[in-house]
Amino acid sequence: MTNIFEIAAVEPHVYRVPIAVPVVTSFGTMHDRPALFVRVVGADGAEGWGEVWCNFPAVGAEHRARLILSVLVPLILGKRFEEPRAAFGHLTARTEVLAIQSGEPGPLAQAIAGLDIAVHDMLARRAGEPLHRFLGGGEAASVPAYASGLNADAPEILAQRKFDEGYRRFKVKVGFGRDRDIGNLKTLRETFGPDTPIMVDANQAWGFDEALAMAEAFAEYRPLWLEEPMRADRPITDWTRLAAASPVPLANGENLRGTSGFAEMVEAGGIAFLQPDIGKWGGLSGGLPVARHAQEHGVTLCPHWLGGGIGLVASLHYLAAIGGEGVLEVDANPNPLRDKYVTGFPEVSEGAMAIPAGAGLGIAPDLAALRRYRVDI
């Protein structure tokens, strides 16, 4: 079936759900769970859903929704495209100067990424194929997954809860002081034994010297990777030096942007695990070639995601389409916008998340249940 399409309507949907326990990182705290879901409708009546990364700042979802309505919709509505990459390239090219002028290359790229995911979902639904098959992947029933975002306060308690739900891999946040970080990792290792994959995420907390010192301190507990131990925009030479000296493999990618940015990091040998966030940059049009390039250079794809269920399941299909030894990030903290208010959300069993069987993403937001959480834009 042809991938030619024309967009007749674009609808951004902003939601905010209160949470009892804030999500704490080294650079900020989330006091509610936001989501920006995007619905696109083709001229032929086909529809699809995407999601835009919008966790920070606190008004991020509303701002990005307005960017979609005021900037992107006029550029895409009623235009005919041969394939999703053509629309992605068109939107990217037409907003490059605005991104410079406004100083907002990130928010614009995120808005474009969410639209790109929605277009792919629409075309996969139209073709009657699960999204990972539409993207060129083979038969698959599930992908390996891990419970992410374990906060620094007794992370073993939440990890045990997630273990009981079917998870077998865990990632804890660090960057809260040397003794506390090491103690948390030690406790997780003692709780789950020597063979359970455990990862640590510093959220860009340290400079080079402290990152190396912490990697050396963590090594005794054999984490699978150390994620963003220093700022993502540090020179590539710093990443390669750290990778060469660190006894723990490095992971990076959620804050990289642009094909060249990913390629430079991968080709320099600074990381062992690449973590593109398809809701932050690239969607699937940009994310697929980035992932294939990483595989060619022996770097493992482990998509980043910390948001609602639409983006998570899109990331699941992304990983399934690429294959390899990568694992899917699933936030361990409560988020009704991830699973409670998404119809058809997949289950986790023995460390793997099932791939929805339906066409496209195989899921959709429960709009009726979400109505009371919708934010006017």
Backbone hydrogen bonds, N-H to C=O, Kabsch-Sander energy under -0.5 kcal/mol:
donor,donor_aa,acceptor,acceptor_aa,energy
5,F,81,F,-2.4
7,I,76,I,-0.5
7,I,79,K,-0.8
8,A,41,V,-3.2
9,A,41,V,-1.6
11,E,39,R,-3.0
13,H,37,F,-3.5
14,V,12,P,-0.5
14,V,375,V,-0.5
15,Y,35,A,-2.6
16,R,373,Y,-1.8
17,V,33,R,-2.2
19,I,31,H,-1.0
23,V,30,M,-2.1
24,V,22,P,-0.7
25,T,28,G,-2.3
30,M,23,V,-2.8
31,H,29,T,-0.6
33,R,17,V,-2.7
35,A,15,Y,-2.0
36,L,52,V,-0.6
37,F,13,H,-2.3
37,F,35,A,-0.5
38,V,50,G,-2.7
39,R,11,E,-2.7
40,V,48,G,-2.5
41,V,9,A,-2.4
42,G,46,A,-3.6
43,A,6,E,-2.7
45,G,42,G,-2.0
48,G,40,V,-2.1
50,G,38,V,-2.4
52,V,36,L,-2.3
53,W,279,G,-2.0
60,G,57,P,-2.4
61,A,54,C,-0.5
63,H,59,V,-2.1
64,R,60,G,-2.3
65,A,61,A,-2.1
66,R,62,E,-1.9
67,L,63,H,-1.9
68,I,64,R,-2.1
69,L,65,A,-2.1
70,S,66,R,-2.9
71,V,67,L,-2.4
72,L,67,L,-1.6
73,V,68,I,-2.8
75,L,71,V,-0.5
75,L,72,L,-0.8
76,I,72,L,-1.2
76,I,73,V,-0.9
77,L,73,V,-2.7
78,G,7,I,-3.0
79,K,76,I,-1.8
81,F,5,F,-2.9
86,A,83,E,-0.9
87,A,83,E,-1.2
88,F,84,P,-2.6
89,G,85,R,-2.7
90,H,86,A,-2.2
91,L,87,A,-2.7
92,T,88,F,-2.3
93,A,89,G,-2.6
94,R,90,H,-2.3
95,T,91,L,-0.9
95,T,92,T,-0.6
96,E,92,T,-0.5
96,E,93,A,-0.8
99,A,95,T,-2.5
100,I,96,E,-1.6
101,Q,97,V,-2.9
102,S,98,L,-3.0
103,G,99,A,-1.0
104,E,99,A,-1.1
108,L,104,E,-1.7
109,A,105,P,-2.0
110,Q,106,G,-2.5
111,A,107,P,-2.2
112,I,108,L,-2.2
113,A,109,A,-2.2
114,G,110,Q,-2.2
115,L,111,A,-1.7
116,D,112,I,-2.3
117,I,113,A,-2.1
118,A,114,G,-1.9
119,V,115,L,-2.4
120,H,116,D,-2.2
121,D,117,I,-2.4
122,M,118,A,-2.5
123,L,119,V,-2.4
124,A,120,H,-2.5
125,R,121,D,-2.5
126,R,122,M,-2.4
127,A,123,L,-2.0
128,G,124,A,-0.8
128,G,125,R,-0.8
129,E,124,A,-2.3
131,L,360,G,-2.6
133,R,130,P,-0.7
134,F,130,P,-2.3
135,L,131,L,-1.9
136,G,133,R,-1.7
137,G,132,H,-2.7
143,V,353,M,-2.0
145,A,351,G,-2.6
146,Y,328,L,-2.7
147,A,169,R,-2.6
148,S,146,Y,-0.6
148,S,330,V,-2.8
150,L,171,K,-2.1
151,N,149,G,-0.6
154,A,152,A,-1.0
157,I,154,A,-1.7
158,L,154,A,-0.7
159,A,155,P,-2.4
160,Q,156,E,-2.1
161,R,157,I,-1.7
162,K,158,L,-2.4
163,F,159,A,-2.4
164,D,160,Q,-2.2
165,E,161,R,-0.9
166,G,163,F,-1.5
167,Y,162,K,-2.4
168,R,145,A,-0.5
170,F,197,P,-2.0
171,K,147,A,-2.3
172,V,199,M,-2.3
173,K,150,L,-2.9
174,V,201,D,-2.7
181,D,177,G,-2.8
182,I,178,R,-2.6
183,G,179,D,-2.5
184,N,180,R,-2.3
185,L,181,D,-2.1
186,K,182,I,-2.7
187,T,183,G,-2.4
188,L,184,N,-2.3
189,R,185,L,-2.3
190,E,186,K,-2.5
191,T,187,T,-2.3
192,F,188,L,-2.4
193,G,189,R,-1.7
196,T,193,G,-0.6
199,M,170,F,-2.7
200,V,225,W,-2.1
201,D,172,V,-2.2
202,A,227,E,-2.7
204,Q,228,E,-2.8
205,A,202,A,-0.7
205,A,228,E,-0.5
206,W,229,P,-1.5
211,A,207,G,-2.4
212,L,208,F,-2.3
213,A,209,D,-2.3
214,M,210,E,-2.7
215,A,211,A,-2.3
216,E,212,L,-2.2
217,A,213,A,-1.8
218,F,214,M,-2.5
219,A,215,A,-1.3
221,Y,218,F,-2.4
222,R,219,A,-1.8
224,L,198,I,-2.7
226,L,249,P,-2.4
227,E,200,V,-2.9
227,E,225,W,-0.5
228,E,251,A,-2.4
231,R,206,W,-0.6
234,R,231,R,-1.8
238,D,235,P,-1.3
239,W,235,P,-1.3
240,T,236,I,-2.5
241,R,237,T,-2.1
242,L,238,D,-2.5
243,A,239,W,-2.6
244,A,240,T,-2.0
245,A,241,R,-1.6
246,S,242,L,-2.7
251,A,226,L,-2.0
252,N,273,F,-1.8
256,L,253,G,-1.6
262,F,258,G,-1.8
263,A,259,T,-2.5
264,E,260,S,-2.5
265,M,261,G,-1.6
266,V,262,F,-2.5
267,E,263,A,-2.9
268,A,264,E,-1.6
269,G,265,M,-0.6
269,G,266,V,-1.0
270,G,265,M,-1.3
272,A,250,L,-2.7
273,F,250,L,-1.5
274,L,300,T,-2.9
275,Q,252,N,-2.0
278,I,276,P,-0.6
280,K,277,D,-1.8
281,W,277,D,-2.1
283,G,278,I,-0.7
286,G,282,G,-3.2
287,G,283,G,-1.1
288,L,284,L,-1.9
290,V,286,G,-1.3
291,A,287,G,-2.3
292,R,288,L,-2.3
293,H,289,P,-2.2
294,A,290,V,-2.0
295,Q,291,A,-2.2
296,E,292,R,-1.9
297,H,293,H,-0.9
297,H,294,A,-0.9
298,G,295,Q,-1.8
299,V,294,A,-2.6
300,T,272,A,-2.2
302,C,274,L,-3.0
304,H,276,P,-2.0
309,G,337,L,-2.5
312,L,308,G,-1.6
313,V,309,G,-2.4
314,A,310,I,-2.1
315,S,311,G,-2.2
316,L,312,L,-2.0
317,H,313,V,-2.3
318,Y,314,A,-2.2
319,L,315,S,-2.5
320,A,316,L,-2.5
321,A,317,H,-2.5
322,I,318,Y,-1.6
323,G,319,L,-2.8
328,L,144,P,-2.7
329,E,303,P,-1.1
330,V,146,Y,-2.2
332,A,148,S,-3.2
338,R,335,N,-2.1
339,D,335,N,-1.3
341,Y,336,P,-2.5
342,V,339,D,-0.9
343,T,364,A,-2.3
345,F,342,V,-1.2
349,S,352,A,-2.6
351,G,166,G,-3.7
352,A,349,S,-1.4
353,M,143,V,-2.7
354,A,347,E,-2.5
355,I,141,A,-2.6
360,G,129,E,-3.4
362,G,359,A,-1.3
364,A,343,T,-1.2
366,D,341,Y,-2.8
367,L,365,P,-1.4
370,L,366,D,-1.9
371,R,367,L,-0.8
371,R,368,A,-0.7
373,Y,370,L,-2.2
374,R,370,L,-0.7
374,R,371,R,-1.1
375,V,14,V,-2.8
